Amino acid sequence: MKNIGIYDVTFVKFGGRLDYNTSAGSNTDALFLPKKGITYNISDHDFYKDSEINNIISNIKVRANYGESSNFAQPFSQDKTFALESFLGAPAFRFDQPGNNELVSEIVVTNEFRLDLGFLNNRINLSGTYYKAVTNDTLITPSQPPSSGLLAQVQNIGEIQNTGWEFAINTTIVQTEKHNLKFNFSYNTNDNFWKSSDGAPAFNVGGFSVIGSWIEEGQSLGYLRGTYKFTPNAALGDTFAPIFGSFGLNYTWDKLDFFVTGDYQFGGKIVDLNFLLRHLRGVDDTGVPNDLVGATSPFNYVNYFTFDNDYVKIRNIGLTYNFGKALRVFENVHLGVTVTNLLNWTAGTFDPETTGSGISAQNGFNSGGFTYGTESAPRIFMTSLKFKFTQK
């Protein structure tokens, strides 16, 4: 990595790395992955520092970056393998992984543009980022046609595109000798879709055939597809929430410190398999129209088992106090109390962040989208007592 400064206001960086995976097979070559970027600090100019506007907008910084990264297939994914079975009480072999010696690494090309603004001597800081990431030669495991007699095999298929915005605010609301109150909030959007499938048909990567997570050109990765009374194979929603972010609050009063952190997401969908199974057993028809119950298969109206996966969560809330030299043996004594996973507000009757069905076979890709037999993360209460010995 090389950094070049120009008049201490503009900074250019460029570099690259060679990436090679020894477990990816002999047909995989070393990859050169370049990266470059530029940063321009407008507020560092002398003329700006001497201007009146500097008292209001104290920091203006613009950035642009380009980079490439790789993602190799799981080790030995290219190899043909056999599985050990039992036949007539004796060991036997069968074909397992078909093998694919043409596998290459995914290449993710990312462009990013960012603006940073600081107001009132940087008491208020705002940032906005636009990004576009395109994954080429996507590693995915499509279904094999039954006529092939082969099991599924990871392949390089198509192109994925992610675009979105990231906004953040960090502000110091109160700053005095004894009081300090800070607040932060972020708001992010993501538009994720399978841009090109190289002619491959839609295929299921999780869930079930009647309602599952699907890969299809023009749709979000792992989107939910089901059957509906009037529209077969309708898109029921995206498993990736397109809106998400975090927030935090920190207040200090003399030796007392209080903090809260949390996060949220909106706009995604999730299938409640618990409800579906109860309905199939005839014990729960909540929300399902009476004219559908018993008139047709429940798999023809799976949209009634699909819900919003929105949530707002308080991840951590805590309080610490510094007793200082209350005990002469120690330089200071800290007492802290923290609660994790204290509060959850969800759109449904279950925690959409936990999932009992995922997409583990897709080279690490997992969009969730199903809940079954899951529970929220436990609420944890913790206390801490820290001593610092006096140094002589």
N, C-alpha and C positions, 0 to 999 in steps of 0.2 A: 504494500500500500504506500502510495506517495502522495504527500500533501504539499500544495504550493499556495502561499499567501501572496496576495497582490494588494499593496498599500494597506494591509491590515484591515481591509473591509470585505475583500472577496477571497474566498478560499476554494481551491479546486483540488479534488482528490481523484485518483484513479489507481486501479490495481487489478489483480486477478489471481486466480489460483487454479492449480491442476487437481482434478478430482478423479480418483481411480478406485474402483472397488474390486478387490482380488477375488471375492466370492461370486462375482457377477458373470463369470465365464470368460473363455479365451477370446470371444468375439467382441467384447466390450473394450473400447479404447479409453485412454485418459482424456478427460474433458477439460478444456480451458474455459473458465467461467469469469468473464470480465465484470468489472463494476466501476462506476464513475459517478461523480456528483459535483455540484457547485453550490456554494452558499454565499449570499450577498447580504452583508449587515449594513443596511442603509443608515441606521441610527448611529453607526460608529464614525460617520463622516464628521469632521470638525464643524462644517457649516450647519449640520443638523443639530449638533450638541449646543451650538450657540443660538439656535432659533427658539422662538416662543413655543412652537408646537411640541418641543421636546418635554415641556412641563406637563403635557397632556398624554402624548404618545411617546413613551420613553424608549421603546424598543420596536424596531421593524426589521424583520429578517425573512428572507425568501430562500427557499432551497429547492433543488431538483436533483433527483437521483435515478440511476439506472443500474440494474444488477441482474445477474443470472445465477440460478442455483440448480442443483441436481437432486434427484431422488431415485436411487437404484431400487430394483426389485428386491424382494426378500432373498436372503442367501439361498442359492441352489434352486431358484425358481425356474432356471432355464434347463435343468436336468430332467431326463426321463427316469422315473422311479417305479418301483414295484412295491406292492404291499403283501405282507404275510397273512395268509388266511388259513382256515382249517377246512379240509375237504375229506369226508369219509374218515374222520378221526386222525388224519395225517396232515402235516404242514403242506401248504400249497401256496403258490404265488399267483398274483393277478396284477394286471396293469394298474398303475395309480396315476401319477402325474404324467401327461403325455410328453412334456418337455417342449421347449421353444428356444432354439439356439440363436434366434434373431432378436432376442430381447435387448433393448437399449435403455439407457436411463431417461427418465422424464427430465425435461428442461423447463424451468419456470422463469419466464422473463417478466421482470417487474419494473414499472415506471412509477415514480412518486413525485408529487409536487406539494410543497408545504409553505404556509405563511404563519409566522409567529408575530404577535403583537403584544406589547406591554404598555400598560396605562398607569399613570400616577406613580411614577418612580417604581414601576413593576409591582405595584400592589395588586393589580389585576392583570393576569396573563391569559391570552386567548391563542389558540392554535387551530388551524384547519389544514387537513391533508386530503388530497385526492390520490387514489392509487388505482392502478390497472395491472393485474397479474394474469398472464396467459401461460397455461401449462401445455406444452407440446409433447407428443408421443406419450400420452397418458397411460400409466400402468393400471389396468383394470382386468377383472376376470369375468368375461361374458359367459353366458350359457352356451353349451355346445348343442348343435342339432342332434336329436335322438338318433338319427340315422348314422351318425359318425361312430357311435359306440364308445366315445371318449368322455373322460371326466373333464371338468372345467380346467382351463389353463390360463394363467396370467398372460396378457398380450399388451402390445402398444397400440392403442386405439384412440384416435381423435384428439380433441383439443378442449380444454376447460378454460373459461374466462371468469375472473373475479374482478369486479370494479366496486368502488365504494368511497365513502367519505368518512373522515374521522375528525370530530370536533372535541375540544377540551377547554375547560376553564379552570384556572387555579387562582384563588383570590385570598388575600389577607384582609378580612373584614374589620378586625380590631387588632391594634398593635400598640400597646402601652407598656409601661415598666413591668406591670404584674399580669396584664391580661393579653392573651394572644388567641385569636379565633381565625381559623383557616377553613376554607371550603373548596372542594374540587368536584367536578362533574364532567363526564364524557358522554358523547352521543355518537354512535357509529352506525353506518349503513353498509350493507353488503348485497350486491347483486351477483349471484352465483349461478352459472348455467353451463350446460354441455354445448359448446359452440359448434363442434363438428364431430360426427361419429364415424367419418370415413366410410359411410355407407352401411355401417352395422345397424341391424334392427334394434328396437328397444329390448332391454333384458332386465330381469329381476335380480337385485343384489341383496335383498333382505326381506324379512317378513314372509308373506305367503303369495301364492299365485293370484288369489282373488283380491287381496289388498296387501300391497307390498311396497318396498322402496325400489324405484325403477331408475334406470339410466336411459335417457332418450334425448335425441338432439333437440335443442331449443328449450329444454326444461332444466330446472334446478337439479343438482346432483342428489340422488336418492329421494326424489319427490314421491309423494304418496299417490298411487294410482289405484282406483277401485272401480267397481261397477255401480251404476245408478239406474234407477227405474227407467229413465228416458235417455241417458247418455252413457253407453257402455265405455269402460276404460277411461272415465273422466279423471282429470287431475284434481285431487282433493286438497292439495296444498304442498308447501315446501317444508321439509324437515329442518332446514337451516333457517333460523330466525333472522330476517333481514335487518332488524333494528335491535341494537344491544349497546350496553355501556355500563359505567360504574359511577359511584359517587362516594364521597367521604367527608367527614367533619372532624376537626381536631381543635380542642379548646384547652388552653393552659391558663391556670390561675395560680400564680406564685409557684408552689411546689406540687400542685395537683394537675394532673393531665387526664383528659377525657377524649376518647376517640370512637368513631363509628365508621364502618366501611360497608358497602353493599354493591349490588349490581342488578341488572334487569335485562330482559329481552322481550320483544314483541314481534308478532307477525308470522310465526311459524305454526306448524300443525303437528299433531301427534295422535296415534291410534291407541285407544284404551282397550287392550285385549282382555283385561279383567271384565269389563262391561260386556264385550262381545261374547265371551264364554258364558257369562251369567244369562245373557239373552238367549243363547243357543239352548240352554237348559230350561228356558221358560220361567225364570225367576226374576227377571228384571227387564221391563219394557219402557223404562223412563225415557221420555222424549221421542219415542218411536211412534209414528201415527198408527192409530188402531186399524186403519184399513190395510196396512202393510203386514201387521203381525199375523202370521199363519196363512197369509194369502200367497206369499212367494218366499223364496229362500232369503234368509238374512244377508247372504252375500250379494244380493241385488240392491241392498241399501246400506252399504258399509259407510256411507257418508255420515250416518247417525252415530257412528262409533269413533268419529274423527273430531278432535277438539283443538282449540287454540293451546299452544304451549307457552303462553305468556307467563312471566313471573317477575316479582320484585322481591329481593332477598336482602336481609340484614346479615352480612357474613360474620362480622366481628363487632363487638361493642365492649369497651373496656375502660378501666379506671386505674391509674397508678398514682402513688404518692411517694415523694422523696422526703424521708425524715431527716436527711442530712446527717449531722454528727450527733444524733440523739443518743447513740451509744458510743462512748469515747473510743472503744476498741476499733471501731470501723470509721472509715472516712465518710461513707454515706450508706443508707439503708433504703432500698426500694421495696414497696409492697404493691402488688398488682392483682387485679381481678379481671378476667376476660371471659366472655361468653361467645361461643362460636355457633353459627346457625340458629340464632335466637328467633328470628321471625321470617316466615315465608308467606307471601301473598301470591296465589296462583289462580289462573283462569278456570281451572277445573277442580275436581275432587282429588287429584293426585299430583305428585311432584313431577313436572315435565322434564326436569333436569336429569332424573334417573331413568334409565331405560334397561329393559330386560332382553331386548332383541336389537342387535346391531349388524354391522357389515364387516365382520372381522377378516374376511377373505380377500378384501380389495386393497391389498398392499398398504394397509394402515388406515385407509379411508373409512370413516364411520360417521354417519349422519344421525344415528339413532332413529327416532320416529315412532317407536313402539314402547309401551309400558306394560309390564306384566309381572306381578309378584314382587314389585319393587317398593322400597321405603326410602323416605328422605334421609339425608345424612343426619347422624345423631346430633342432638344439641349437647354441647360440651361446656362444662363450667370448669374454669381453671383459676388457680391462685398461684402467685409466685412471690418469693421473698429473696431478694438479692442483697448480698453484703459485699462491700468493697473495703479491704483492709487498708489501714493508714500506712502510707509509705514514709519511712524515715531515712 
